[in-house]
Amino acid sequence: MTATESNWGVLFGDWLERDGRTKGLRPLRAQTLAGYQQDVRHLVRWCAARGLEFEPGLLTTELVRAYFDEQAQAGAAPKSMNRRLASLRVLVRWAMLSGGLENDPTIRQGRFSEESLPPRAKTAEETQALQGVLSAGAHLKKQTVRYTFLGRRDEVIWSLAAEAGLRESEIAGLKLTGIDFKTRYITVCGKGGHTGHVKVSQKLLSLLAGWLKTRPASAGEFVVCGWQGNGLSRSQVWRRVKAVGAAAGVEVSPHDLRHGFCLSVMRKALKDGLSPESALDVVRKQARHRDGRTSQMYLRASDNDLERVMEAL
């Protein structure tokens, strides 16, 4: 049975699970398989909206260009378009192997630039307002002993993001065994299940040590927990940070705190005399960026930098 027959979707799915391996070395993860299928369905729906019944043999250079041009005009994120392009190339590889295509229609389609400036740094006034809310527990529903405990927990969440650059999933997943008080390293499970190590300050370690002494006796292996000792989900960590921002009247997220951390690390490294290349490497290691190009955004001027320069003219 060839790829040109009506059940090409089933054949493609079977091939992905059986032979669609990364460089032929290992089976693809279930999440990756689902992502490829989702992106292909996006293309199928796009064709259907234009009266085309999709099958791999329909792919041409012109159709591929039109598909991505319309996404760009609609304001689709470059990262999303690059992901769909990668998925399309997997589909094309299968179609060519199975005889449904003779030539690669994506060969002239380049990747889309994902360059962007880091989020606007918080002003001194915004930072002061956020810290004031966090210290006073003004974001808590009540001012009781139990809620005061949650306030201390939220301060740990905030500090892990703002002073160590941890993602919300890494904060939720941080285990007691991941903190080394002697070497001042925190070990986390980052994106894609990759293990990373972050050097942290003595100030943050002291905060963590104090928190571990006040956790409920029922607390398990996770550092961050609720008053019954249960661990938190990624979304719960996100909501705790958003609650602080809402009480302070400042839009903020764990991702903002992580970016602020990276920007602070970059500026401190440059101020201490490190070369731009060495400063970038410090940021890359602390942020655990697998692609060094991601770290380069912190060498660019922020909106606040531009404003200070213009006001000084």
N, C-alpha and C positions, 0 to 999 in steps of 0.2 A: 504494500500500500504506500502511495507516495504522498508528499506534502500538499499536492494540489487537490487532493480529495477533500470532501466536506468536513471530515473530522480532524482537520489539521490541528485544532486546539488540543485535542486529546493526545495526539501524537507528539506535539511539542511538549506538553506537560510530562508525558512519560519519558521523553528524552532528557528533560531537565533533571528529573529524579535519578535517571540511570547514568547518563553520560555527560550532562552539562556541568562539568566540574571546573573549578578554577585552575586553569593551566593543567587540567587533567590529573591533579594531585590528590584531591580529596572531594568527597561529596559536598554539595552545597547545603547550607543550613536551611531549615524549614522557613525561616523568616526571609531569607534571600529568594527562595523559590516563590514564595507568596508575592514578594515585591516585583519580580519579573512578570508574573502572571497579571498582577494589577496594572502594571504599566502597559502591557500588551492590550489589555481590555480597554484602556484609555484610548489607544490608537483605533481599536475596532469601533468604539463609540463615535470617535471623530469621523471616521469614514462613513458610518451609518447615517450621521447627521447630514452628510452630503450625498446621500443616495447611493453609496457604494457598499456592496457586500464584500467585506474584507476577506482576503486570503493572501498568503505570502507572495504569490506570483504577481499580485497587483502592485507591489512596491516598486517605485521608480525614484530616480534622483529628484524629479520635480515634485512628486507627492511628498517625499520626506521633507523637502525644503518648505513646501506649503504648510505642512503639519507643524513645523517648529516656528515658522514665521508668524502664524496665527497665535501661537502660544506667547511669543515675545510681544506681539501687539496687544494681547490681552493682559499683559503685566505678570505673566508667570515667572516665578523665581528661577534664576539661572541654575540653582542647585537642583530644582525639580526637573528642569529640561535636560540637564546633564544625566540625571538618573534615568529618565525615559530614553535618552539616546543610547545609554549603555544597555538598557533592556532590549531596545530595538536591535542593536548589534548582535545580541545573543540570539534573538529570533532569526535574524538574517543568517547567522552562522549555521544554525540548524537547517534553515530552508535550503541553503547552498549544499550542505552535506547530504540532504535527502532528495535533492534534485528539483526542488520547487523554484529555485532561483539560479541564474547563471552568473550574475554579477552582483557586487555589493552596492546597493543604492545609497548607502550611508557614507561612502568613502570620501565624498566631498563636503560632508557636514562636520564642521569643527565643533569643539566644545565651546560652551558659553562662559564668558568671564564671570567669576563669582567674587571679584574684588569688591570690597566695601569698606567703609570707614567703621571703626569701633563705635559702639553706642555713645551718645553724649555723656561725658563724665558728669557726675553730680556736682552741683555747686557746693561751696562751703556751707551755705545756709541749708541746703537740702540734706547734706550729710549730717549737719548738727541736729536737724529736726528728726531724722531717722534714728540717730543714736539716742536722742532724748526719749523718744517713744520706746525704744528697745530697753533702755536702762530703767525707765519708770514703769514698764509693763502697761503702758497706756493703751496698747492694742488688745489687752485681755478683756474678756467679758465681765469678769469679777475680780475683786482684789481680796482673794482669800488665800489661805495657806496652799491649797491645792493648785490654784491658778498661778500663784507665785512660783511654784515648782515648774509649771509649764513655761513661765516667763524665762526661767533659767535655761530650760531646754531650748527655747527659741533663740536665746543668745548664742548657744552652741551652734545651732543650725546656721545662724547669720554669720558667725565667725568662720565656720568651715568654708562657707562660700566666699566671703569677703577677704579673708586672711590666708586662705589656702587654695582658693580657686576651684573647689570641688563642685561638680555638677549635682543637681538635686538627686539624681539616681545614686550617685556615689555617696552622698550624705546619708541617704536612707539605707544604703547597703554597707556602710562602714561598720566593721566588727571590732570588738575589743582587741582581738589578736592583730588588728591592723595598725595599732598605735605602738610605736617603739619610743619610749621616753628617753632611752639612752642615746640613740642615734638621731632623735628628733625627726624621724621619718614616719609618714602615714602611708599605708599601703591600701590602694583602692582598686575596685574592679570597674574599669572604665568602659568606654564605647566598644561594642563588639566583643565584650568579655575579656578585654586585654587588661592585664594587671599593670598598675602604675605606682610610682613612688613619689611622694611630695615632701620636700624639706619644709618644716614649719618652724615658727618662732617659739621661743620659750614662753612668751605671753600666751599663745594659743594652747600650748601644752599645759600650762598652769590652769587655764580655764577648763580644759578637758579633765584634768585631774580632780578639780573641785566638783565638777559635774558627776563624775563617776562615783564619788563618795556620797552623793545625795540621791542617786537613782534608787528606785524602789527595789526591794529585795527580790521581787519576782522578775526583774529585768533579765532578759536573755543575753544572747551573744552580740546584739546590735547596740551600738553606742547611743544612738538617738532613739528614744522611746516615749510612750505616753505614761500617764500616772499609774496605769495598771501593769506597766512593764512591757507592753506590746510594742513591736517595732512599727515604724511609720512607712507609708508608701511614698513613692516619688511625688504623687499629686498632693499628698498631705504636707510634705516639705515645701512645695511650691506655694501652697495656700498660707502657710505660716509666714513666709517672707512677704507675700502680698498683703497680709493683714497688718504688718508693721508699716508698710508703705501707705496703706489706706488711712491708718490712724495719723500718719504724718502729713498726709496730703501730697505724697510724692509717688509717682509711678515707678515701681521698681520690681525686679524679678530676680531669682537666683542667677539667671544668665547675665543680668546686668552686673551683679556683684562679682561674678567670675571675670567678666571683661574688665571691671574696675581693678581687680587684683592684678591681672596681666599688665594693664597699663601702668600701674604703680611699680610693678617689678621692673618693667622696661625703663621707666624714668629713673628709678633708683640706681639701676645698673649703669646707665649712661652718666648719671651724676657722679658716681663713684669712679669714673674714668675708664670703664670698659669700652671697647670698640663696639660699634653697632653690630658687628657679626657676633661678638661674644655675648652682648646683651640679648640678641635674638635667641641665642642658644640657651641662655638662662630661662627666658620666657618659654621656649619650646619644652624644656625639661620640666619646669614647674607646672605648665598647663597640660603636659602630656600630649602635645600635638604630634600626630604621626606624620603629618605633612608639614615640613618647615615653612612652607609658603603661608600657612595660616597665621603664623606668628608675625609675619611681616606687616600686618595691618597696624600693629602697635607702634611702628616707626612713623606712621602718618600723623598729621596734625588732627586734633579733635576740634569740634565746634568751639569749645571753650578756648583752645589755643588761638584759633582764628579771631575770636572776639577780643581777646586780650591784645593781640597785635594791632588790630584795627583801632581799638580805643586808644592805643598809645601813639597813634600817628598824629 
